[in-house]
Structure formats: C-alpha cells, structure tokens
C-alpha cells in the first residue's frame, strides 16, 4: 500500500517546499510526451513543449544510445532510450511525436498506436494516401488519438481567416494563391534532396498550401474542408535524384473555386497567401509560420480600395499551441484534433498523390508494389 501523501500547511506557501510540491503535482497532470527521433524537428518540438500549458517532455528515443543521451543533455530530466521500441515501451509516455524521415512515419505511427500511445506525426503523414489509411486504421483499432502535425492549423490567425471567409467578407471566393518555397543549395546528403527519404518540395512544403486551399474551400460552404475534383500540375525534377526542385499545381473544387499552389527547394518564393473574392481579398504574409509570443501575427483585408490590418497575439510558440490543442483533445476523450482531423489528412494525402502523379514524381519505395512495411504486418496482426 502506498504511503499517504500530505501537502505542507497552507498558511505559508513558502514553508516546507509547498511551492515545489505543487509544481510537481501540476507537472504530473500534463500530457507526458516522448519524442521518436532526434533530428532538427525533434529538437524544435522539444523546445516548444517548454512553452506548453498542458504538456511536458518525458522521454526521447533514438536508434543509438549516444544520440539519445546527447539529445537528453539539452533537456534536463529527460529519459533517454537507445531504441524506438524502448521509447514505446516506456509506461511514463502517453503521447509520441514522430519526427523520423517521411518513409518511416507509417511504421512508427502504427507501432505507437499498437503500444497505446497517442500519435502526433510530423507532416506529411505518409508518402501516400494508402499509408495514411493504414495509420488511420491503426489509431481507430487501438483507440488512440492521431494528428498530422500542421502547426499553423492551431494558431488563431488560421481560425480568423477561416471565420472571415465563412462570413462572406470577401463575397464569392473565386481564387486562392499560395506558395511555400525556399532556395536550398543542392546537397546529395540532405534528406530534402534524397529520393530515398522522399525529398523534394511537394511533400515537405507543398502539403501546406494544399491543406490551406482545401481548408478555405471548405469554409466557403461551411464545411471543415473540400477536396478538389481536378488536379493538374507541372514541375522540374532534379537530374541526379529525381525529386522535385520546383512544382506548381492548379486545383479545381466542386464549387468552381480555383487554387494555384506551388512548392520549391530550388528557388525562393513569395510565400504570401492570397484569397480573392468578388468583394475583396485577403493577403496573409506568413500563413504557415505566423508569429507567436510577443510579436503579433498580421494579415490584411482589402475591400473597395481600402486595406484593414488584422493583428492577433498568440502565446508561446507554434509547437506549444499544437501540443496544447493535442492535449486538450486527449483530455476530452477525442480520437482526433478538430484543427486537423484524420479525414482532412486523408484528403490532403490524396491530393498530394495526384500532384506528384501529374509531374511524374515517383519514389524508390513506390516502385515495389505493394509497398511492404513492418507497419502493414503489425496492423494485420492486431
């Protein structure tokens, strides 16, 4: 039988370590996270969790003990596991952030679900719509929450844009234009340029404007999202690796709305989102990395020759907002996060499949039909 637990007297909050005890009690009520992988994205999420109101970092898993310990050194108190399997076996971990390269997402998302861990999977959720189906089925079968990690969906700027479009402030929305691209020097050792790690612009960056276009198309008809009925595209594939250096697509929605989206690794783009309606337009300078903390996020509504600035403050960091939205959904007993549902992720992956098909982008893993991964075997055995 556990020993009884007594709080120090309340008449003096500083006496007997009361403050420290209460801090520990509060910390234990927060969602305990494990991070699977130790790369750049993993470190960014770990730092963001420090600003979270409802989450805490508990453990990290790597393929090597040295990497796990090196990562844990920067985050005192973190348990370091020398394998992904050990992280998933950790009873003190409730949710797992998957930060591996894209081709490994499906395997570890399924294994995490089988282990009873809630799953936040870095975007894109998988290489294909079919992989997203596997992850969705695993989450459902094991009653865990699954979310694809589109941070911008959890920022109040995005909610405000959706609200304004839904209210009809722009009139009849006819056209959406959005790009996400930067100029990265070619590096054959970088995952961004590697076919084996599903590099290129579409999956890493194009997933953002596609998700935004589908979100806003849905807002015009009071739906969570809409999927395009037609996807056409063009792109330039790298001569050595075959990944897309630059790619553009036109999406046509059932309402008649048209979206032009683009992604690039080889050229810097104007990454502004523009939404055009019959009575005005929205111009959003930073749609996918809006400001947090003390700096307000700003975008602009133009109507009848006048421009109005909309300014929104968001606390913490983008990762903290995402982690708190996730933790809130867990606490409410949900199996998905309203800001980015499983159905939304399925539609996004299907659209990315069509965009890649339009430019002839095929990854080596896809040349084996069907693609066999440990995840498919795991799911069949559950």
N, C-alpha and C positions, 0 to 999 in steps of 0.2 A: 504494500500500500504506500502511495506517495506521501511524503511528509506534507503537513498543512502549510499553506502559503499565506504569510501575513505581510500586509503593507505597513510601512512605518507610519507613525502617528501623523495625522493631517494638520495638526495645529501649526507645524513649522515645516513647510515644504522642503526646506534645505536640510532638515535633520535626517540622519540615518540613511542617506543616499536615496531619499524618496524620488527625487527628480530622475536619477539614473534608473531606478527600478521602473518608473512609469515610461521612460523612453524605451526600455526593453519590452515592456508589455505592449506598447503601441507598435513597435517594430515587428513583434510576433504576429500581429493581426494583419500585416501586409502580405500581399501575394509574394511567395518565395520563388524567385526566378533562377533558372540555370541557363547558361549560355553554351550552346553547342558550336564549337569552333572558336578560334582566337585571332581572326583577322581584323582588318580595319573596321568593318561594320560591327563586329562583336564589341570592340573597344568603344565605339561611338554609343552603342546601346547601353553598355555598362555605365558610361559617364552620364548618360541621360537619366538612368534609373536613380541616380543620386538626387535628382530634382523631382522624382515621382512622389506623389502623396499616398499612393496605395500599393506600391511595390517595393521590394528590396532584393538586392542581388545576393544569392546564397552560394552558388557554385558555378564552376566552369569546367567544361570537358574538352580535351584535345586528343589528337592521335598520339601525342608524346607527352611524357611527364614533364620534360623540360619546358615545353611551350605552355603547358597548363600552369606550372609554377611561375614562369615569367609573367604571364598574364595576371595571376593572382597577386603578384608582388605589388602591382599598382592599385590593388583594391583590397585593403587590409580586412582580414576576417573571412575572405572568400575561400571556400573549399575547392581544391584543385584535383581534378580527376584525370588520370592518364589515358582514358579512353572515353568515347562517346557512350558506350554501353554502361560504363560505371556512372556516368552522369545520370543516365536514365534510371538507373537502379537506386539512386540516392533518394531515400524517403523524405528528405527535407526539401526536395524540389517539387513545386506544384505546377509550374509552367516552364516551358522551354522556348527560348528564342533560337531559331535555326539560322545560322549565319555562314553555312558552308557555300561553296560554289554551286551554281544552279543545278547541275546534273545530279547532285546528291540530295536535293531537297526532298524528293518524293520518298526515298528510302528512310530518311531520318524522321520525317513527319509521320510516317506510318509507324515506325518503331516507337516514337514518342507517344503516339496515341495508344498503342498496344500496352505501353508501360503506365498508362493512366495519367499522362501529363497533358495539360492544355498546351496548344501549339500556336506560337506566333512565328510564321515562316517568312523569311525575307523574300521580297518580290524579285523576279517573277516566281509565283508559287511553284511552278514546274517548267519543263521545257515545252509542254503541250497541254492541250485541253484534257487529253486522256490521262495524263499524270495528275492533273487537278481532280479529276473524277476519283482516282484511287485515294487521294488524300481525303477528299470529302467523305468517301465511304468509310474510311478508317476512323475518322473523327466521329461519324454517326454511330458506327458499330461499338465504339468504346466510350461513348457519352462524354467526349471532351470537347472543349471549345477550340475552334480553328479560326485563325485570321491571317490573311496575307498582309504583309507589313507595308501598307501605303500610309505613311505618317501624315501626309497632307490632309487625308480624309478626317483626321481627328482635330484639326486646327479650326478655330471659329471662323477664320476667313472663308474656308470652303463652305461651311454651313451658311454663311451670309450670302455668298454668291448663289448657292442653290435657292435660297429663300427669295432673292431678288428676281432670279429668272422665273421661279414658280409664281411669283406675284404678278408677273406680266409687265414689269417696269420697262422692259425693252420692247414691248409689243410682241409680235410674232417672230421668234428667233429663227433666222434663216441659215446662218453660217457661224461655225466655230473654227478658229485657227489656233493651233497650239504646237509648239516645238519644244524639244529638250535635246540640246546638243552642246558638245564642247570639243575642243581641239586637243586630243591626246597624242603625243608623239608615238609612232609605232614602236612597240616593244613585244617581240615574239614570246617573251617570258611572262607577259602580263595576261591575266585571265580575260581582260577586256578584249584582247586581240586573238585569243585562242579559240579554235573551233572545238577542241576537246572540252573546254569549260563553258561552251555555249556563249561565247562572247559576241560582240557586235552591239550596234546601237538599239535595235528593236527591242530585245528582251530587257536590256539594262535600263534604257531610257525611254524608248517608245511606249512602254507599258503605261507611263504616266499620262501623256496626252490622250492615249486611247481611253484610259479609265476616266479621265475628266470629260471627254467628249460624250461618253456613254452616260455618265452621271448627269450632265446638263441636258442631254437629250431627254432623259427621263424626267427631269424637273419641268420641262415644258408641258408634260401631260400628267403631272402629279404622280409619277412612278419613281421607284428607287433608282432605276436606270433603264436604258433601252439598248438593245443590240442592233447593230447595223444590218440592213438587208443586202448591202453590197459593199465589198471592199476591193479596191483596186490600188495598185502601188507600183513604184519603181525604186530602184536602188543601185548602189555601186558596191560590189563585193571585192574584198581585198584579194589581190593577185596571189598572195602566198598562203593565207589562212582561210580564205573563203567566207569570212564573216563580213557583215555589212558595215561599211565605212560611213555611208550616208544612205538614208532611205526616207521616202515620203509615201503617204497613203491618203486616199480620199474615201471617206466613209459616208454612205447614204443611209439614212434612217427611215423607218416606215412612215414617219410624219412628213417626210420631204426634206427635213433638215440635212444639211451637208456639213461635214467636218473635214478639215485639212490638217493632217498631223505629220510630224517629221521627227527624226532622231538622227544623231550623228556622233561618231567618235572622232572624225577627221576634220571637222570644221566647227567653229564657234557659231552658235545661232542666237537670234533674238528670242529668248525663251519666254517671252510675254504671251499670256493667254488673251485672246480677243474673242468676244461674243457679240455678234451683230444681230440686232433685231430691227423691226420696222419703225420703232420709235426711239431707238438709242443703241448704245453699245457699252460693254464693259471692257476695260483694259486692266489686266492684272499683271504687274511687272514680275512678281515672284509667286507663281501659283503652286509650285511643288516644294519650295523651301521657304515658306513665309516666316517672317521674323517672330521671335519669341522673347520672353524675358522683358527687359526694359524698353526695347525698341518695338514700336507698333508696326503691325503689318498694314500696308496701304494698297488700295486699288481705286479705280476711278470709273465713275458713271458719267457718260456723255449723252446728253439729250438736248435737242433743239439748240445746238450751238453752245451749250454751257457744260462745264465739267465740274462735277462734285467729287471731292475726295472722301473716301470711306476709310476710317482708321480703326483698327482693332488691336487691343492688347491681349496677349496670351501669356500666362505664367510659365516658368520653367523652360523646357526645351521641347522640340518636336517629339523626341523619343519619350520624354516624360508624359506628354499628352497621349501618345499612343499607348504607353504602358498603363496609364490610368483608365483609359477607355476600355482596355482589355480587362483590367482587374475589376472594373465596375460590372462588366458583363458576366464575369465569373461569379462575382458576389450575388448577382441577380439570378444565377442558375441558367443563364443562356448558353447556347451552343454556338453562337456566332456574335460578332460585334456589329451593331447596326450601321456603323460608319463604313464597314467593308464586309459585306456578307459573303457567304460561300457561293451563292448564286451569282453574285456580282463578279467574283473571281473566276468562276466558270465561264461567264460571258466574256470576260476580258481575255482569258487564255484562248478562247475560240477565235476571237478577233485577231489576236497576235498570230495564231496559226495561219489565218487567211492572208495576213500581210506578208508573212515570211514566204508563203507559197507564191504570192504574186511576184516576188523578186527572185525566186529560186534559191532561197537560203535553206540549206539542209545541214544539220549537224551530224557528225560521225555516229553518234549514238542512235540516230534515227534510221540509219541505213540497215540496222538489224531489225527485222520485222517479225513479230512484235518486239519492241524493246523490252528485254527481260532485266528486271532489277530485283534485289532482295526484297523490295517492298511488295511486289506482286505476290511472291511466295508467302510472305508474312501475312498478308491480308487474306489469302486463301485459307490459311491455317487458323484463322481466328473465328 
